[in-house]
């Protein structure tokens, strides 16, 4: 028989559900993250650590700026970061996803040796 495949038919993978947000649906809760401030960042924040709700490092920056203002936002742009003891490096803060319970450490530039 020409044009017929002798192999049995195998069903494909199930369809992937649409993950786009539903208009009017409540947003997923943000992750609760502990932020630890070191040295000049601690002085500018006025606290050693605090809990912030944010899903990305960029969202955390915005939340901290809204909460503290002053010179802290400018200082945080110069900081290095650890998320759960892992260096963030030069990654885009919007792409650094924070899990619930994560610990973010803000490390300002240090002088000296």
N, C-alpha and C positions, 0 to 999 in steps of 0.2 A: 504494500500500500504506500503510495507516494504521498509525502507531506504529513505523515503521522509520526509522532515521537513515541518510541516504545517505552520511555521512562515513565514511571508513575508521576502523577501531578502532586507537587508538594506545596502546601499553602505558604504564602509569604509571611513576613512578620506582621504582627497586629499593627493597626494604625497608631501613630503617636498622637496623644491628645493635644489639642491646641492649648499652649501655655500662655497665650496672650491674656492680659487682664480683661476681665469682664467689666464693661462700663457700669459704674454704680456699685461694684463690689468693694468691700473693705480691703484696704491694702494689707499685705502680710506684715505682721509685727516686725519691727527692726530688731536686730541683734542687740543684746545688752552686753556692752564691752567695758572692761576696766581700762582706764587710761592712767598711766603712771608718768608723771612729769619729773625730769631730772634737772638739777642745777638751775640755770636761768629760766627755764620753762616752768619749773616749780615756783620760782619767785613770781613770775608773771601771772601764773594761774592762781596763786594764793593757796593752793592745796597740793599735797603730795600725789594724791590719786583721786579719781572720781569715776562714776559709772555714767556712760553716755549710750544712747540708743542710736545705732548707725549700722548700715549694711555694708558700706565700703569705707575705705580710708578717706576718700574725698567727702563723703557724707559726715564722717566724724569731724573733719576739719571745719566744715560749715557749722555743725552743732556746737563745737568748742568756741568758735568765733562769735556765735550768737549768744552763748552763755557768758563769755568773759570779756570780749572786746579788748580795748586797750592795745598794748603792743604785743599781746600773745599771738594773734593771727600772723603777724609779720615774722615773729620769732619761729613759729611752727613751720613756716615755709623753708627755713634754713636747717631744720632738724633732720637727723637721721631717725629711722624708725625700726623697731623690732615688733613683729606680730607673732605672739606665742614663741618668743625667743628666736625667730627667724628674721634675718635682715630683709627689709623691703627693697633696698637698693634704689635704683632709678626707675622702678616700675611706675606706671601711671596710677595715682591714688584711686582713680575711678575704677580701675581694674583689680584693686586689692580687696577681695571679698572678706568680710569679717563674720566669723561664726559667733553664735550666742556663747558667751562665756570667754571670749578671746581676751587676751591681755595685750594692749598696745603700749609700747614704751617710747616716749618722745625724748630723744637725746640731742640736746643742743650742741653746736660746735664747741669743742674744748680747746683752750690755748695751753701751751706749755707741753711738758713731757712727762 
